[in-house]
Amino acid sequence: GAPSNLRYHTLWVLHAWGKRQKLPEHVVLEMVEALKDPARDPRSMASTSLKGLARRNSAEDVATVAMAISKLLRVQEQNTRELAWDILSDLGEVERVPLLVLEEDLKDTHISIRKAALQSLGGFDSGRAHVQAIAGCLNDADARIRKLALQKLGMGGQRAVPFWEQIVERLRDDEDNDVRMAASGAVVALGGAAAPCTNDIAGWLEQDGPDLHKAALAGLANLGENAMPFMPVIAKKLKDKDVSIREAAQQSLASLKETSAPVASMLVGLLRDGLESEPYYRAAVLQTLVALCEIPARCIIAVAEHLNDDDNIVRMAALKILGGQEEVSVPLLRGIAKNLRNKERRVREAALRSLASMGHLAAPVASLVAERLSDKDAEVRCIAIETLGGLG
């Protein structure tokens, strides 16, 4: 019958006391009862105190308190049940909740209860029953619950793979964009656990839908050597008119760094076949080569052919690649230096940076670099000074 502020301050004192020494069990259980307080502040203070138990008490003590808290999941008060789920999650004691109780709360009429119960689940250490309960929320009427369920499944590792079809269904058909994005994130988060589904993921690239394509490319990027057989299919997306899909394809191919030689050879083949293609395609291929870092020497000449490309973005990508190859690019110094006189400032900068990365090997074209000391652009002049300093 005490006023709510007195109840709050009593709990505050107990909280401070509990930081210094272990509280008697009967006091802790009274704090659990305080979660049913009709006033918000006492409930909140009781919750804060109980969450600190795991750091100050033995596992046995925490288990006792968790059992008491789990009983609160059967009370009528919505706020109390939400707090109970939150504390159990914080204490890492959700496993003590009977599965039947969990399943009932995941279907509760109040979205806040469904969300609190679902939020308490997830992680790579989740049991199969919990992962299955999470997957059951993918058909929830509320998009926020479906989204959260997908995020949790992404944390489920190998245990989430049996629910692959449900994840894909959300990605392909869900009416809510946030849910589709969460499904895409789940595919990526599963990483190597999704290896058994590699063929399915690659197959999405042949279907309609940009979201499906981006999810496939991001998923393949996490599969390492498992994605190697699908390099040509991924490379096709470098031609896509959607820049976000081209970028996803670049990242997917660049993720194969450990096997960069065959990827680079394939990309160079695309360069030779695509000289008459759209500039954005040539640029995408070259930018992917930049990301691969290690490029076989036999591929350098094909890259150098784009030093005179009609598109400046393509030229800049070629300059960046050649500058990173050091001695391999020495015979191509004149072609690189020619771009120092390009009308586009960014190309002149790219040419200077390319030569700068070659150090003393670029000394034969020092006179052409020196011309940029009188460039009309201040940034170009600064880069020219730095470049000359590194030529020796």
N, C-alpha and C positions, 0 to 999 in steps of 0.2 A: 503493500500500500504506500510505499515511499514515493515521493515525487520523482519524475523521470530524471531530473538533473542530479538528484541525490544517488539514484541508481547508477547513472553514468559515472559520477565521480567515484563511487565505490568500486566500480569495475576498473576505472583508471588507476586507482591505488593498488588494486590487486595485480593489474598489468605491470606496474612499476615494480612491485614486490617480486613478481614472478621472474623479472629480469635478473634478480640478484640471487634467488634461491628457488628451490623446487617447491611448488605449491602442493598442499595436501590434496589427495585425490577427491575428497568430498567437496573441496572448494572449486576444483576444476569442473566437476560435474555440475555445480551450481552455475558456473559460467556457461556451460552448455545449455542449461535451462534458460539462461538470460537471452539466448538467441530467439526465444519466443516472446520477448518483451514487445509490447505494443508500440513503444516509441523507437524511432530509428536510431538515435544516438547511443542508447545502451546496447542495442543489437550490434551496431557497428564496432563499439569498443570490445564487446565480448568476442566478436569475430577476429579482430586484430590480435587479441591475446591468445586465442586458441591456435591461430596460424603459427605463432612462435613456439609452440610446444615441441615441434620436431627438432628445433635447434637446441632445446634446453632439457628435454626429458628422454628417457630411455625408450627404445622401440616398444617395449611392453606397455609402458604408460601411454604412449601415443595410440597403440592399438586399443586400449581400454576406452580412451576418449573417443576414438573413431567409431567404435561400436555404439557409444551413447549418441554421437552425432547422427549416425546413420538411421537411428530410430526416429529422428526428427523429420525424415523424408516422408513419413506417414501422417504428419499433422496437416491441418487444413490451411494454416497460414502460408500464403504464397511466398512472402518475404523470408520467412524462416527456412523454407525448403530451398530457396535459391542460395541462401547463406550456407546451408548445410552442404550442398554440392560444392560450393566454392572452397570451403574449408577442407573437405575431404580430398579435393583435387590438390590443394596446396600441401597437405600432409602426405600425399602419395598413398592414400588409403582407400581409393575408390574400389579396389578389388574386394573390399569387405562388404560392399553393398550387394545384397542378393540380386541376381540377374533379373528376376521377375520385377523387382522394384525399379531397376534401371529401365527395363523395357516399357514399363507403365509410364514413367516420367518422360521418356522420349516420345510418347504419344499423348502427353498431357494436352488439355485444351488451351492452356496458357503457353504462349510462345516463350515467355521468360523462363518457365520451368524446363521446357524442351531444350532451350539454349543452354541453360545452366548445367543440365545433365550431360548434354553433348560436349560442352566445353571442358568438362572434367575428364573426358576420355582422350585417347590418342597417344601417339608415341611409338617408338620402335619396340618398346617392351610390352605393348598392349597384348592381352590374351586374344585368342581366336574369337571367343564369344563376344568380346567387346568390339573387335573390328567388324564382326557381323552385325552387331547392334548399330554401329556407325553407318554401315552400308544401308541398313534399313531406313535411314533418314534421307536417302537420296530421292525418295518420292514424296517428301514432306510438301505440304501445300504452300509453305512459306519459303520464298527464295533464299532468305537469310539462313535458314536451317540447312537447305541443300548446299549452299556455298560453304558453310562451316563443316559439314560432313565431308565434303570433297577435300577441304584443307586437312582434316584429320586423317583421311585415308592416305593422303600423300605422305603422312608421317608413319604409315603402317608398314612400310617396307614389303617384304615378301608376303606377309599375311594379307596384304590388300590385293594381291594379284588375282585371287579367285573372283574378285568383284570388278575385274577389268571391263567387262561388257557394260556394267551399269555406269562406270565412269565415262566410257565412250559415248553412251547414250545421252548423258548430260551434256557432254561436249558438243555433240552433233545436233541435238534436238531441243535442248532447254530454251525456253522463251526468254530467259533472263540473261543479259550479257555478262553480269558479274558471276553468275553460276558457270557459264561457259568458260570464262577466264579461270575460275577456280578449278574446273575440270582439266584445263590445259596445264595449270600449275601442278595438279596432282600427277599428271603424266610425267612431267619433268622431275618432280620431287622423288618419284619412285626410282629414278636413275637406273642402276644396274639391275634392280629387282624386276624391271619390266623387260629384261632381255628375252624371256620366252615369248613375248608379244611383239618382237621386232618386226616380223612380217606384217602384222596388223598395223603397226605404226606407219611403216613405209607405204602400206596400201592406201593410207589416207591421202597421200600426195596425188593419187589418181582420182580422188573424189572431188566433188564441188564443195566450196566453202573456205574462205580465207582463214577462219579460226581453226579449222581442222588442219590446214596446211601448216600454219605457224606452230600448232601443237606437235605435229609430226616432226617438223624440223628441230624443234627444241628437244623433243624426246629422243630423237636419233643422235643429237649432239651429246647426250649423256651415256650413250651405249658403246662408245669406243669402237673396238674392232668389230663388234657385232653389226655395226652400221656400214662397214666397208663394202659389202656387196651392193649397197644401194647408192654408192657415190654418183653414178650417172643420173639416177632419178632425182637425187638432191640437186645436182648441178643444173638440171633443167629449170629449177626454180630461180636460178640466177637471171633468167630471162623474164621473170614475172614483172608486170607493170606496177605492181604494188611494192613500194620501196621497203615496207616492213617485212614482206616475205623474202625479198632479195637479201636483206640484212640477216634474216633468220637462216637462210641457206648458206650465207657466208660463214656465219658462226658455227653452223653444223659441220661444214667441211673443215673449217679451221680447227675444230675440236679433235681432228684426226692427226694431230701433230706427230704423234709417235710413229705414224706410218706416212709421213709427209711426202716421201718420194713418189709413190704411185698417185697420190692425190695431185701433186704438182704436175706430174706428166699428163694426167688427164686434163687439168686446167689449161695447160699450154696447148694441148690438142684442140681444146675449145677456142682458144685465142686464134689459132691458125684457121680454124673453120669459120670463125665469126667476124672476120675483118670487115664484112659488109653489114654487120648487125647494128642494132641500136647502140649508141654510145654508152647508155647506162648498163648494158650487158657486158661490154668490154671492160668498163670500169669495175663492175662487180667481180668479174673473173680476176682482174689484176689485184683488187683489194683483198680478195681471198688469198691470193699468193703472198701478199704482204703479211697477212696474219699467220701464214704457215712458217714464216721465218727461213727455214732451210729449203733451198730450191736447188735442184740438181743443175750443175754447170751447163749441161746440154740444153737446158730450158731458157738460158739467159738471152740467147739471140732472138728467140721468139718474143720475149718481153721487150727487147730493145727496138723491135719494129714499131712499137707504139710510142717511141719518143717523138715522133712527128705526127701523132694522131690528130685528127681535126678537132677532137674534143679535149679541152684542157684538163678536165677531171681525169680522163684516161692517161694523159701525159703525166700528170702529177703522181698517179699510182705507179706508173712505170719508173719514174724517177726515184720514188721511194724504195722500190724493190732493188734497183740497180745500185743505189748508194749503199745498201746493206750487204752487198756481195763482195765488197772490197776488191781484192786482186782480180777476181773474175771479170770485173767491169772495166779494168784499166784500158783494154782496147776500144772501149766504147766512150772514152772520155770526151771526144769531140762531139759525139751525138748528145751527150748530157750537157756539155757546155753551150751548145747551140741554143738551148732553152733559156740561157741567161739573158737573151735578147728578146724573149717573148713579150708581147704587149700586155699579157695578163700578169699582174703583180704576184699572184699566188704561184704561178708557174716559175717565175724567176726565183721566188723564195724556195720552192721545192728543188730547183736545180742547185741552188747554193747549198742547201742542206744535204743533198745527195753527194756533192763534192766534199763537203765538210766531213761526212762520215767516212770518206776514203782517206782522210789525212794526207800524209806526204805523197801518197800515190797520185794525188790530183795535182801535184806541182806543175806538170807540163802545161796546164791551162790556167796558171796563176794570173797571167796577163788579162785573160777574159774575166776572171773573178774581180780583178782590180777595176775593171770598167764600171762595176756596180757600185763603186765607192762614190760615184757621182749620180747614182740613180735618183729619180725624182721622188721615190718613196723612202721615207726615213727608216722604216723597218727593214727594207731590203738593204740599205746602206749598213745598218747595224749587223745584219747577218753576214754581209760581205766582209766586214772587218773581222768577225769571229772566224769566218772560213779561212781568210788569209793567214790568220794567226796559227791555224792548225796545219797549214801546208808545209811549214818548216822553211 
